[in-house]
């Protein structure tokens, strides 16, 4: 449909401020924690590390090596026809990102996407591509993966993994500032304000038990929300963030 691209909504800017503040808190806290070395750039090792911070870790994913760089490949998690089990695959591609950036992307964020695809495959016959890869399904998928990142930020603090905490905090700030019209706008989102917004309001909605959580598989949301409540109880700043997030989400229209 032709027409002008809408502006980012005002409530999303408020969500961006909230997420930025939490990212800054993670970065400040990381300075008080030990910083271990990043893992080798091996998908299996990165996913195995991230499994402890993902509330519904899955296995059986096929690794495919592609002669592309990450910016050309873009999304590297997917369901492919003819694969065993849930049909989930992860593509290994060259990247100029730091080892810890890739460890978080693969072990936490992309791992959460694979967990989501696996859960959907268990609830219905495996489909390639999966409904969780495109359209409204992608909005739900990114909401879940970002919610897992927020959880991981708190759980990595509790585990004393300062290097990971710093990177998770930086990732939150990057998602908030790359909005169209933001301080560090990303060209890829210039025509996609809804997708850019969902990285911010979507996870707040999922963690608050909002609309997005209702369309995710219950096995994912139950585990995620139980872990989030436990993390908030163990780390009071997260509880304050959660309360502000719930208040914001209550005033927002559903994204998905």
Secondary structure as a PSIPRED ss2 file (coil, helix, strand):
# PSIPRED VFORMAT (PSIPRED V4.0)

   1 X C   1.000  0.000  0.000
   2 X C   1.000  0.000  0.000
   3 X C   1.000  0.000  0.000
   4 X C   1.000  0.000  0.000
   5 X C   1.000  0.000  0.000
   6 X C   1.000  0.000  0.000
   7 X C   1.000  0.000  0.000
   8 X C   1.000  0.000  0.000
   9 X C   1.000  0.000  0.000
  10 X H   0.000  1.000  0.000
  11 X H   0.000  1.000  0.000
  12 X H   0.000  1.000  0.000
  13 X H   0.000  1.000  0.000
  14 X H   0.000  1.000  0.000
  15 X H   0.000  1.000  0.000
  16 X H   0.000  1.000  0.000
  17 X H   0.000  1.000  0.000
  18 X H   0.000  1.000  0.000
  19 X H   0.000  1.000  0.000
  20 X H   0.000  1.000  0.000
  21 X H   0.000  1.000  0.000
  22 X H   0.000  1.000  0.000
  23 X H   0.000  1.000  0.000
  24 X H   0.000  1.000  0.000
  25 X H   0.000  1.000  0.000
  26 X H   0.000  1.000  0.000
  27 X H   0.000  1.000  0.000
  28 X H   0.000  1.000  0.000
  29 X H   0.000  1.000  0.000
  30 X H   0.000  1.000  0.000
  31 X C   1.000  0.000  0.000
  32 X C   1.000  0.000  0.000
  33 X C   1.000  0.000  0.000
  34 X C   1.000  0.000  0.000
  35 X C   1.000  0.000  0.000
  36 X C   1.000  0.000  0.000
  37 X C   1.000  0.000  0.000
  38 X C   1.000  0.000  0.000
  39 X C   1.000  0.000  0.000
  40 X C   1.000  0.000  0.000
  41 X C   1.000  0.000  0.000
  42 X C   1.000  0.000  0.000
  43 X H   0.000  1.000  0.000
  44 X H   0.000  1.000  0.000
  45 X H   0.000  1.000  0.000
  46 X H   0.000  1.000  0.000
  47 X H   0.000  1.000  0.000
  48 X H   0.000  1.000  0.000
  49 X H   0.000  1.000  0.000
  50 X H   0.000  1.000  0.000
  51 X H   0.000  1.000  0.000
  52 X H   0.000  1.000  0.000
  53 X H   0.000  1.000  0.000
  54 X C   1.000  0.000  0.000
  55 X C   1.000  0.000  0.000
  56 X C   1.000  0.000  0.000
  57 X C   1.000  0.000  0.000
  58 X C   1.000  0.000  0.000
  59 X C   1.000  0.000  0.000
  60 X C   1.000  0.000  0.000
  61 X C   1.000  0.000  0.000
  62 X E   0.000  0.000  1.000
  63 X E   0.000  0.000  1.000
  64 X E   0.000  0.000  1.000
  65 X E   0.000  0.000  1.000
  66 X E   0.000  0.000  1.000
  67 X E   0.000  0.000  1.000
  68 X E   0.000  0.000  1.000
  69 X E   0.000  0.000  1.000
  70 X H   0.000  1.000  0.000
  71 X H   0.000  1.000  0.000
  72 X H   0.000  1.000  0.000
  73 X H   0.000  1.000  0.000
  74 X C   1.000  0.000  0.000
  75 X C   1.000  0.000  0.000
  76 X C   1.000  0.000  0.000
  77 X E   0.000  0.000  1.000
  78 X E   0.000  0.000  1.000
  79 X E   0.000  0.000  1.000
  80 X C   1.000  0.000  0.000
  81 X C   1.000  0.000  0.000
  82 X C   1.000  0.000  0.000
  83 X C   1.000  0.000  0.000
  84 X C   1.000  0.000  0.000
  85 X C   1.000  0.000  0.000
  86 X C   1.000  0.000  0.000
  87 X C   1.000  0.000  0.000
  88 X E   0.000  0.000  1.000
  89 X E   0.000  0.000  1.000
  90 X E   0.000  0.000  1.000
  91 X E   0.000  0.000  1.000
  92 X E   0.000  0.000  1.000
  93 X E   0.000  0.000  1.000
  94 X E   0.000  0.000  1.000
  95 X C   1.000  0.000  0.000
  96 X C   1.000  0.000  0.000
  97 X C   1.000  0.000  0.000
  98 X C   1.000  0.000  0.000
  99 X H   0.000  1.000  0.000
 100 X H   0.000  1.000  0.000
 101 X H   0.000  1.000  0.000
 102 X H   0.000  1.000  0.000
 103 X H   0.000  1.000  0.000
 104 X H   0.000  1.000  0.000
 105 X H   0.000  1.000  0.000
 106 X H   0.000  1.000  0.000
 107 X H   0.000  1.000  0.000
 108 X H   0.000  1.000  0.000
 109 X H   0.000  1.000  0.000
 110 X H   0.000  1.000  0.000
 111 X H   0.000  1.000  0.000
 112 X H   0.000  1.000  0.000
 113 X H   0.000  1.000  0.000
 114 X H   0.000  1.000  0.000
 115 X H   0.000  1.000  0.000
 116 X H   0.000  1.000  0.000
 117 X H   0.000  1.000  0.000
 118 X H   0.000  1.000  0.000
 119 X H   0.000  1.000  0.000
 120 X H   0.000  1.000  0.000
 121 X H   0.000  1.000  0.000
 122 X H   0.000  1.000  0.000
 123 X H   0.000  1.000  0.000
 124 X C   1.000  0.000  0.000
 125 X C   1.000  0.000  0.000
 126 X C   1.000  0.000  0.000
 127 X C   1.000  0.000  0.000
 128 X C   1.000  0.000  0.000
 129 X C   1.000  0.000  0.000
 130 X C   1.000  0.000  0.000
 131 X H   0.000  1.000  0.000
 132 X H   0.000  1.000  0.000
 133 X H   0.000  1.000  0.000
 134 X C   1.000  0.000  0.000
 135 X H   0.000  1.000  0.000
 136 X H   0.000  1.000  0.000
 137 X H   0.000  1.000  0.000
 138 X H   0.000  1.000  0.000
 139 X H   0.000  1.000  0.000
 140 X H   0.000  1.000  0.000
 141 X H   0.000  1.000  0.000
 142 X H   0.000  1.000  0.000
 143 X H   0.000  1.000  0.000
 144 X H   0.000  1.000  0.000
 145 X H   0.000  1.000  0.000
 146 X H   0.000  1.000  0.000
 147 X H   0.000  1.000  0.000
 148 X H   0.000  1.000  0.000
 149 X H   0.000  1.000  0.000
 150 X H   0.000  1.000  0.000
 151 X H   0.000  1.000  0.000
 152 X H   0.000  1.000  0.000
 153 X H   0.000  1.000  0.000
 154 X H   0.000  1.000  0.000
 155 X H   0.000  1.000  0.000
 156 X H   0.000  1.000  0.000
 157 X H   0.000  1.000  0.000
 158 X H   0.000  1.000  0.000
 159 X H   0.000  1.000  0.000
 160 X C   1.000  0.000  0.000
 161 X C   1.000  0.000  0.000
 162 X H   0.000  1.000  0.000
 163 X H   0.000  1.000  0.000
 164 X H   0.000  1.000  0.000
 165 X H   0.000  1.000  0.000
 166 X H   0.000  1.000  0.000
 167 X H   0.000  1.000  0.000
 168 X H   0.000  1.000  0.000
 169 X H   0.000  1.000  0.000
 170 X H   0.000  1.000  0.000
 171 X H   0.000  1.000  0.000
 172 X H   0.000  1.000  0.000
 173 X H   0.000  1.000  0.000
 174 X H   0.000  1.000  0.000
 175 X H   0.000  1.000  0.000
 176 X H   0.000  1.000  0.000
 177 X H   0.000  1.000  0.000
 178 X C   1.000  0.000  0.000
 179 X C   1.000  0.000  0.000
 180 X C   1.000  0.000  0.000
 181 X C   1.000  0.000  0.000
 182 X C   1.000  0.000  0.000
 183 X C   1.000  0.000  0.000
 184 X C   1.000  0.000  0.000
 185 X C   1.000  0.000  0.000
 186 X C   1.000  0.000  0.000
 187 X H   0.000  1.000  0.000
 188 X H   0.000  1.000  0.000
 189 X H   0.000  1.000  0.000
 190 X C   1.000  0.000  0.000
 191 X C   1.000  0.000  0.000
 192 X C   1.000  0.000  0.000
 193 X H   0.000  1.000  0.000
 194 X H   0.000  1.000  0.000
 195 X H   0.000  1.000  0.000
 196 X H   0.000  1.000  0.000
 197 X H   0.000  1.000  0.000
 198 X H   0.000  1.000  0.000
 199 X H   0.000  1.000  0.000
 200 X H   0.000  1.000  0.000
 201 X H   0.000  1.000  0.000
 202 X H   0.000  1.000  0.000
 203 X H   0.000  1.000  0.000
 204 X H   0.000  1.000  0.000
 205 X H   0.000  1.000  0.000
 206 X H   0.000  1.000  0.000
 207 X H   0.000  1.000  0.000
 208 X C   1.000  0.000  0.000
 209 X C   1.000  0.000  0.000
 210 X C   1.000  0.000  0.000
 211 X H   0.000  1.000  0.000
 212 X H   0.000  1.000  0.000
 213 X H   0.000  1.000  0.000
 214 X H   0.000  1.000  0.000
 215 X C   1.000  0.000  0.000
 216 X C   1.000  0.000  0.000
 217 X C   1.000  0.000  0.000
 218 X H   0.000  1.000  0.000
 219 X H   0.000  1.000  0.000
 220 X H   0.000  1.000  0.000
 221 X H   0.000  1.000  0.000
 222 X H   0.000  1.000  0.000
 223 X H   0.000  1.000  0.000
 224 X H   0.000  1.000  0.000
 225 X H   0.000  1.000  0.000
 226 X H   0.000  1.000  0.000
 227 X H   0.000  1.000  0.000
 228 X H   0.000  1.000  0.000
 229 X H   0.000  1.000  0.000
 230 X H   0.000  1.000  0.000
 231 X H   0.000  1.000  0.000
 232 X H   0.000  1.000  0.000
 233 X H   0.000  1.000  0.000
 234 X H   0.000  1.000  0.000
 235 X C   1.000  0.000  0.000
 236 X H   0.000  1.000  0.000
 237 X H   0.000  1.000  0.000
 238 X H   0.000  1.000  0.000
 239 X H   0.000  1.000  0.000
 240 X H   0.000  1.000  0.000
 241 X H   0.000  1.000  0.000
 242 X H   0.000  1.000  0.000
 243 X H   0.000  1.000  0.000
 244 X H   0.000  1.000  0.000
 245 X H   0.000  1.000  0.000
 246 X H   0.000  1.000  0.000
 247 X H   0.000  1.000  0.000
 248 X H   0.000  1.000  0.000
 249 X H   0.000  1.000  0.000
 250 X C   1.000  0.000  0.000
 251 X C   1.000  0.000  0.000
 252 X C   1.000  0.000  0.000
 253 X C   1.000  0.000  0.000
 254 X C   1.000  0.000  0.000
 255 X C   1.000  0.000  0.000
 256 X C   1.000  0.000  0.000
